């Protein structure tokens, strides 16, 4: 399963490389736990809580709400 959309960072990247996101502007929560590329991981780990990012995601294995980030693009919000 793949998805693309805008997400708000709820909790910045932790010591295990996981980041908590909320669908923007809705409220569904998801967790990015894997990255396709070190550049994508660096982009996401540099974001603070409240930042908005557009992501291409795919499900990480069979885990319920865990995702792998394939690409990341910061979004400017007004």
Secondary structure, DSSP 8 states (H G I E B T S, - for coil): -EEEEEEEEEE---TTS-EEEEESSS--EEEEEEESSHHHHHHHHT--TT-EEEEEEEE-TT-TTEEEEEEEEEE---
